[in-house]
Amino acid sequence: MSELNQQEKKLRKQEQDLIFREMSQPISRIIKSQRKHIKKLEIEEKSEQNDKLKNQD
């Protein structure tokens, strides 16, 4: 009986771990894509600033 309880606890723990992993995965993807977008915007902004500086000369 106690062995069955231990196995059940183990399985529940594994299930919770899987659920957590599945839930956290999309969040990390979203964060990655946002970082890429931010970098892209920063690069565009720098190039615009450079263009303005070049035009001033």
Gaussian input, Z-matrix of N, CA and C with variables (Angstrom, degrees):
# hf/3-21g

backbone

0 1
 N
 C     1     B1
 C     2     B2     1     A1
 N     3     B3     2     A2     1     D1
 C     4     B4     3     A3     2     D2
 C     5     B5     4     A4     3     D3
 N     6     B6     5     A5     4     D4
 C     7     B7     6     A6     5     D5
 C     8     B8     7     A7     6     D6
 N     9     B9     8     A8     7     D7
 C    10    B10     9     A9     8     D8
 C    11    B11    10    A10     9     D9
 N    12    B12    11    A11    10    D10
 C    13    B13    12    A12    11    D11
 C    14    B14    13    A13    12    D12
 N    15    B15    14    A14    13    D13
 C    16    B16    15    A15    14    D14
 C    17    B17    16    A16    15    D15
 N    18    B18    17    A17    16    D16
 C    19    B19    18    A18    17    D17
 C    20    B20    19    A19    18    D18
 N    21    B21    20    A20    19    D19
 C    22    B22    21    A21    20    D20
 C    23    B23    22    A22    21    D21
 N    24    B24    23    A23    22    D22
 C    25    B25    24    A24    23    D23
 C    26    B26    25    A25    24    D24
 N    27    B27    26    A26    25    D25
 C    28    B28    27    A27    26    D26
 C    29    B29    28    A28    27    D27
 N    30    B30    29    A29    28    D28
 C    31    B31    30    A30    29    D29
 C    32    B32    31    A31    30    D30
 N    33    B33    32    A32    31    D31
 C    34    B34    33    A33    32    D32
 C    35    B35    34    A34    33    D33
 N    36    B36    35    A35    34    D34
 C    37    B37    36    A36    35    D35
 C    38    B38    37    A37    36    D36
 N    39    B39    38    A38    37    D37
 C    40    B40    39    A39    38    D38
 C    41    B41    40    A40    39    D39
 N    42    B42    41    A41    40    D40
 C    43    B43    42    A42    41    D41
 C    44    B44    43    A43    42    D42
 N    45    B45    44    A44    43    D43
 C    46    B46    45    A45    44    D44
 C    47    B47    46    A46    45    D45
 N    48    B48    47    A47    46    D46
 C    49    B49    48    A48    47    D47
 C    50    B50    49    A49    48    D48
 N    51    B51    50    A50    49    D49
 C    52    B52    51    A51    50    D50
 C    53    B53    52    A52    51    D51
 N    54    B54    53    A53    52    D52
 C    55    B55    54    A54    53    D53
 C    56    B56    55    A55    54    D54
 N    57    B57    56    A56    55    D55
 C    58    B58    57    A57    56    D56
 C    59    B59    58    A58    57    D57
 N    60    B60    59    A59    58    D58
 C    61    B61    60    A60    59    D59
 C    62    B62    61    A61    60    D60
 N    63    B63    62    A62    61    D61
 C    64    B64    63    A63    62    D62
 C    65    B65    64    A64    63    D63
 N    66    B66    65    A65    64    D64
 C    67    B67    66    A66    65    D65
 C    68    B68    67    A67    66    D66
 N    69    B69    68    A68    67    D67
 C    70    B70    69    A69    68    D68
 C    71    B71    70    A70    69    D69
 N    72    B72    71    A71    70    D70
 C    73    B73    72    A72    71    D71
 C    74    B74    73    A73    72    D72
 N    75    B75    74    A74    73    D73
 C    76    B76    75    A75    74    D74
 C    77    B77    76    A76    75    D75
 N    78    B78    77    A77    76    D76
 C    79    B79    78    A78    77    D77
 C    80    B80    79    A79    78    D78
 N    81    B81    80    A80    79    D79
 C    82    B82    81    A81    80    D80
 C    83    B83    82    A82    81    D81
 N    84    B84    83    A83    82    D82
 C    85    B85    84    A84    83    D83
 C    86    B86    85    A85    84    D84
 N    87    B87    86    A86    85    D85
 C    88    B88    87    A87    86    D86
 C    89    B89    88    A88    87    D87
 N    90    B90    89    A89    88    D88
 C    91    B91    90    A90    89    D89
 C    92    B92    91    A91    90    D90
 N    93    B93    92    A92    91    D91
 C    94    B94    93    A93    92    D92
 C    95    B95    94    A94    93    D93
 N    96    B96    95    A95    94    D94
 C    97    B97    96    A96    95    D95
 C    98    B98    97    A97    96    D96
 N    99    B99    98    A98    97    D97
 C   100   B100    99    A99    98    D98
 C   101   B101   100   A100    99    D99
 N   102   B102   101   A101   100   D100
 C   103   B103   102   A102   101   D101
 C   104   B104   103   A103   102   D102
 N   105   B105   104   A104   103   D103
 C   106   B106   105   A105   104   D104
 C   107   B107   106   A106   105   D105
 N   108   B108   107   A107   106   D106
 C   109   B109   108   A108   107   D107
 C   110   B110   109   A109   108   D108
 N   111   B111   110   A110   109   D109
 C   112   B112   111   A111   110   D110
 C   113   B113   112   A112   111   D111
 N   114   B114   113   A113   112   D112
 C   115   B115   114   A114   113   D113
 C   116   B116   115   A115   114   D114
 N   117   B117   116   A116   115   D115
 C   118   B118   117   A117   116   D116
 C   119   B119   118   A118   117   D117
 N   120   B120   119   A119   118   D118
 C   121   B121   120   A120   119   D119
 C   122   B122   121   A121   120   D120
 N   123   B123   122   A122   121   D121
 C   124   B124   123   A123   122   D122
 C   125   B125   124   A124   123   D123
 N   126   B126   125   A125   124   D124
 C   127   B127   126   A126   125   D125
 C   128   B128   127   A127   126   D126
 N   129   B129   128   A128   127   D127
 C   130   B130   129   A129   128   D128
 C   131   B131   130   A130   129   D129
 N   132   B132   131   A131   130   D130
 C   133   B133   132   A132   131   D131
 C   134   B134   133   A133   132   D132
 N   135   B135   134   A134   133   D133
 C   136   B136   135   A135   134   D134
 C   137   B137   136   A136   135   D135
 N   138   B138   137   A137   136   D136
 C   139   B139   138   A138   137   D137
 C   140   B140   139   A139   138   D138
 N   141   B141   140   A140   139   D139
 C   142   B142   141   A141   140   D140
 C   143   B143   142   A142   141   D141
 N   144   B144   143   A143   142   D142
 C   145   B145   144   A144   143   D143
 C   146   B146   145   A145   144   D144
 N   147   B147   146   A146   145   D145
 C   148   B148   147   A147   146   D146
 C   149   B149   148   A148   147   D147
 N   150   B150   149   A149   148   D148
 C   151   B151   150   A150   149   D149
 C   152   B152   151   A151   150   D150
 N   153   B153   152   A152   151   D151
 C   154   B154   153   A153   152   D152
 C   155   B155   154   A154   153   D153
 N   156   B156   155   A155   154   D154
 C   157   B157   156   A156   155   D155
 C   158   B158   157   A157   156   D156
 N   159   B159   158   A158   157   D157
 C   160   B160   159   A159   158   D158
 C   161   B161   160   A160   159   D159
 N   162   B162   161   A161   160   D160
 C   163   B163   162   A162   161   D161
 C   164   B164   163   A163   162   D162
 N   165   B165   164   A164   163   D163
 C   166   B166   165   A165   164   D164
 C   167   B167   166   A166   165   D165
 N   168   B168   167   A167   166   D166
 C   169   B169   168   A168   167   D167
 C   170   B170   169   A169   168   D168

   B1=1.4676
   B2=1.5286
   B3=1.3001
   B4=1.4629
   B5=1.5322
   B6=1.3268
   B7=1.4657
   B8=1.5280
   B9=1.3121
   B10=1.4649
   B11=1.5287
   B12=1.3089
   B13=1.4643
   B14=1.5236
   B15=1.3123
   B16=1.4667
   B17=1.5278
   B18=1.3299
   B19=1.4648
   B20=1.5314
   B21=1.3103
   B22=1.4598
   B23=1.5296
   B24=1.3112
   B25=1.4634
   B26=1.5225
   B27=1.3186
   B28=1.4646
   B29=1.5290
   B30=1.3207
   B31=1.4635
   B32=1.5305
   B33=1.3109
   B34=1.4643
   B35=1.5234
   B36=1.3074
   B37=1.4667
   B38=1.5327
   B39=1.3233
   B40=1.4670
   B41=1.5270
   B42=1.3185
   B43=1.4626
   B44=1.5302
   B45=1.3185
   B46=1.4606
   B47=1.5243
   B48=1.3199
   B49=1.4641
   B50=1.5243
   B51=1.3259
   B52=1.4670
   B53=1.5274
   B54=1.3078
   B55=1.4643
   B56=1.5210
   B57=1.3183
   B58=1.4596
   B59=1.5249
   B60=1.3183
   B61=1.4646
   B62=1.5279
   B63=1.3299
   B64=1.4670
   B65=1.5248
   B66=1.3048
   B67=1.4610
   B68=1.5243
   B69=1.3061
   B70=1.4611
   B71=1.5248
   B72=1.3091
   B73=1.4639
   B74=1.5345
   B75=1.3177
   B76=1.4688
   B77=1.5291
   B78=1.3173
   B79=1.4592
   B80=1.5230
   B81=1.3158
   B82=1.4631
   B83=1.5269
   B84=1.3178
   B85=1.4706
   B86=1.5238
   B87=1.3162
   B88=1.4635
   B89=1.5274
   B90=1.3173
   B91=1.4618
   B92=1.5274
   B93=1.3182
   B94=1.4708
   B95=1.5189
   B96=1.3250
   B97=1.4635
   B98=1.5317
   B99=1.3254
   B100=1.4605
   B101=1.5264
   B102=1.3224
   B103=1.4655
   B104=1.5248
   B105=1.3286
   B106=1.4666
   B107=1.5213
   B108=1.3159
   B109=1.4563
   B110=1.5335
   B111=1.3198
   B112=1.4652
   B113=1.5276
   B114=1.3194
   B115=1.4683
   B116=1.5212
   B117=1.3121
   B118=1.4646
   B119=1.5284
   B120=1.3298
   B121=1.4634
   B122=1.5241
   B123=1.3222
   B124=1.4652
   B125=1.5229
   B126=1.3144
   B127=1.4661
   B128=1.5284
   B129=1.3284
   B130=1.4663
   B131=1.5273
   B132=1.3180
   B133=1.4604
   B134=1.5330
   B135=1.3100
   B136=1.4658
   B137=1.5178
   B138=1.3104
   B139=1.4647
   B140=1.5326
   B141=1.3281
   B142=1.4666
   B143=1.5222
   B144=1.3199
   B145=1.4663
   B146=1.5225
   B147=1.3081
   B148=1.4623
   B149=1.5224
   B150=1.3205
   B151=1.4628
   B152=1.5305
   B153=1.3242
   B154=1.4638
   B155=1.5224
   B156=1.3296
   B157=1.4647
   B158=1.5250
   B159=1.3026
   B160=1.4698
   B161=1.5216
   B162=1.3169
   B163=1.4606
   B164=1.5253
   B165=1.3090
   B166=1.4640
   B167=1.5218
   B168=1.3116
   B169=1.4810
   B170=1.4549
   A1=110.95
   A2=116.23
   A3=118.51
   A4=110.94
   A5=116.20
   A6=119.32
   A7=110.00
   A8=115.46
   A9=119.85
   A10=110.78
   A11=115.72
   A12=119.92
   A13=111.11
   A14=115.92
   A15=120.25
   A16=110.71
   A17=115.58
   A18=119.40
   A19=110.67
   A20=114.79
   A21=119.27
   A22=110.46
   A23=116.69
   A24=120.62
   A25=110.62
   A26=114.96
   A27=120.51
   A28=110.13
   A29=115.68
   A30=120.48
   A31=111.32
   A32=116.43
   A33=119.79
   A34=110.57
   A35=115.36
   A36=120.25
   A37=110.29
   A38=116.76
   A39=120.88
   A40=110.51
   A41=114.93
   A42=119.69
   A43=110.64
   A44=116.54
   A45=120.44
   A46=111.03
   A47=116.48
   A48=120.65
   A49=110.69
   A50=115.63
   A51=119.94
   A52=111.22
   A53=115.53
   A54=120.07
   A55=109.72
   A56=115.69
   A57=119.27
   A58=110.93
   A59=115.81
   A60=120.44
   A61=110.90
   A62=115.46
   A63=119.70
   A64=111.18
   A65=116.34
   A66=119.69
   A67=111.20
   A68=116.78
   A69=118.84
   A70=112.24
   A71=116.94
   A72=120.16
   A73=112.67
   A74=119.06
   A75=118.90
   A76=111.92
   A77=116.63
   A78=119.95
   A79=109.76
   A80=116.73
   A81=118.97
   A82=110.55
   A83=117.17
   A84=120.17
   A85=110.71
   A86=115.57
   A87=120.46
   A88=109.74
   A89=116.06
   A90=120.44
   A91=110.07
   A92=116.85
   A93=120.41
   A94=110.79
   A95=116.32
   A96=119.07
   A97=110.34
   A98=117.17
   A99=119.72
   A100=110.63
   A101=116.86
   A102=120.14
   A103=110.41
   A104=116.05
   A105=119.88
   A106=110.08
   A107=115.39
   A108=120.37
   A109=110.59
   A110=116.16
   A111=120.88
   A112=109.89
   A113=116.98
   A114=120.31
   A115=110.34
   A116=115.47
   A117=120.28
   A118=109.98
   A119=115.95
   A120=120.18
   A121=110.99
   A122=116.81
   A123=120.41
   A124=110.43
   A125=116.04
   A126=120.26
   A127=110.14
   A128=116.30
   A129=120.02
   A130=110.81
   A131=115.50
   A132=119.97
   A133=110.59
   A134=116.81
   A135=120.54
   A136=110.73
   A137=116.61
   A138=119.10
   A139=110.50
   A140=117.18
   A141=120.16
   A142=110.42
   A143=116.25
   A144=120.05
   A145=110.15
   A146=116.73
   A147=121.03
   A148=110.59
   A149=116.15
   A150=120.54
   A151=110.72
   A152=116.04
   A153=120.19
   A154=110.08
   A155=115.90
   A156=120.09
   A157=110.69
   A158=116.46
   A159=120.47
   A160=110.37
   A161=116.51
   A162=120.84
   A163=111.83
   A164=116.80
   A165=120.55
   A166=110.78
   A167=116.44
   A168=120.47
   A169=112.30
   D1=-47.46
   D2=-178.42
   D3=-67.90
   D4=-31.73
   D5=177.70
   D6=-64.80
   D7=-40.84
   D8=177.50
   D9=-62.51
   D10=-41.44
   D11=178.34
   D12=-61.55
   D13=-41.88
   D14=179.69
   D15=-63.75
   D16=-43.41
   D17=179.13
   D18=-62.92
   D19=-41.14
   D20=179.96
   D21=-63.81
   D22=-43.09
   D23=177.61
   D24=-60.71
   D25=-42.70
   D26=-179.88
   D27=-60.95
   D28=-46.29
   D29=-179.59
   D30=-63.95
   D31=-40.89
   D32=178.38
   D33=-62.29
   D34=-41.73
   D35=179.00
   D36=-62.40
   D37=-44.91
   D38=178.48
   D39=-60.88
   D40=-42.39
   D41=-179.89
   D42=-62.33
   D43=-44.63
   D44=178.48
   D45=-62.01
   D46=-41.33
   D47=178.40
   D48=-60.89
   D49=-44.04
   D50=179.54
   D51=-62.61
   D52=-45.48
   D53=-179.86
   D54=-60.65
   D55=-44.64
   D56=179.93
   D57=-61.56
   D58=-44.11
   D59=-179.71
   D60=-61.14
   D61=-44.48
   D62=-179.64
   D63=-64.18
   D64=-36.41
   D65=-178.46
   D66=-74.82
   D67=-34.53
   D68=-175.79
   D69=-81.81
   D70=-20.04
   D71=-177.74
   D72=-62.60
   D73=-51.31
   D74=-179.86
   D75=-60.34
   D76=-34.65
   D77=-179.83
   D78=-62.16
   D79=-44.36
   D80=-179.82
   D81=-66.32
   D82=-34.61
   D83=176.38
   D84=-63.42
   D85=-43.31
   D86=179.92
   D87=-61.75
   D88=-44.69
   D89=179.91
   D90=-61.16
   D91=-43.81
   D92=178.90
   D93=-59.45
   D94=-46.65
   D95=-177.32
   D96=-66.14
   D97=-36.13
   D98=178.33
   D99=-66.29
   D100=-39.96
   D101=177.84
   D102=-61.79
   D103=-43.03
   D104=178.42
   D105=-59.89
   D106=-44.78
   D107=-178.55
   D108=-62.69
   D109=-43.74
   D110=179.61
   D111=-61.74
   D112=-44.69
   D113=178.54
   D114=-59.54
   D115=-44.07
   D116=-179.83
   D117=-59.51
   D118=-44.99
   D119=179.75
   D120=-63.43
   D121=-41.19
   D122=179.27
   D123=-62.11
   D124=-42.72
   D125=179.98
   D126=-63.45
   D127=-43.74
   D128=178.73
   D129=-61.30
   D130=-42.31
   D131=-179.42
   D132=-63.43
   D133=-42.91
   D134=178.67
   D135=-62.32
   D136=-43.19
   D137=-178.91
   D138=-66.03
   D139=-36.14
   D140=176.39
   D141=-64.10
   D142=-42.60
   D143=178.67
   D144=-62.85
   D145=-41.44
   D146=178.67
   D147=-62.90
   D148=-41.80
   D149=178.65
   D150=-61.37
   D151=-43.01
   D152=179.27
   D153=-61.94
   D154=-42.98
   D155=179.52
   D156=-63.08
   D157=-41.75
   D158=179.90
   D159=-64.37
   D160=-38.69
   D161=-178.92
   D162=-69.00
   D163=-27.11
   D164=179.45
   D165=-70.15
   D166=-31.91
   D167=-176.72
   D168=-64.88

